[in-house]
Amino acid sequence: MKYVLIIGAKSELGLELASLYAKNNYNIYLAGRSIINLEKESNNLKKKYKVKSVLCELDVTDYGSHQKFYESLEIKPAGVIYLAGYYPNIALSMSKWSETLKTVEINYLGCMSILNIVANQFVKDRRGFIIAVTSVSGVRGRAKNYIYGSSKAGLIAYLSGLRNRLDKYNVNVLTVIPGYLSTKKNTKKDHPSFLVSSSKKLANEIFSAQQNNKSVIYSSSLWRIIMFIIKIIPEYVFKKLKI
């Protein structure tokens, strides 16, 4: 039975994906910081789906540990899903370098570090899949969250290049570009409901896209249209907009 490695597994989306892959006969590596907190969820996966579920401590900002971490996995995964993310205090990220750095490290550098290692293994194996979750904020920089957006923009570009590199080795790279995501913890309704996706719905879309070897998906077709329009606005107009 194949393994899938989920990095950032403590998120609601991570747990939904873990359940979905377990349901479809994948063993699961749940990776992240303080992952021991997921012992209950891990045991539930084992009991419900009769799969193996292994908890793995991983700090995505500790780049020097990544090679050793990957080598420690007894059975190398058939697929890797990167979900770790950090949305900063916007005002603080513009004035305090530590907040800027944390944003870039978790959203981009950590992902690039671990996926470079994964990609090299998949090239040798000539098989595998990689999934990473970005954001519509990375499609075009906006004044209100350009620090966060730039980290996601870098990730989108990295995944595009990685996809171009790995396609000939039978390795699919899926870029997920969600808009607003609702969670059980976040019950505030700050956005129109038609722009919001649930973690369960997005997880199902991600799994389906991966199984069908798709390259890029948005959390809805509406977001794809919205971001297409935003991308084609001329810069001399865009810079005056408050969006």
Protein Blocks (a to p, Z undefined) as FASTA:
>chain_A
ZZdddehklpmklmmmmmmmmmnopacddedehklmmmmmmmmmmmmnopacddddddfk
lmmlmmmmmmmpmbacfbdcdfbdcdddfklmmmmmklmmmmmmmmmmmmmmmmmmmmmm
mmmnopadddddddfklmpccfklmmmmmmmmmmmmmmmmmmmmmmmnopacdddddddd
ddfklmcdfbcfklpccfklmmmmmmmmmmnopabdcfbfklmmmmmmmmmpcfklmmmp
cZZ
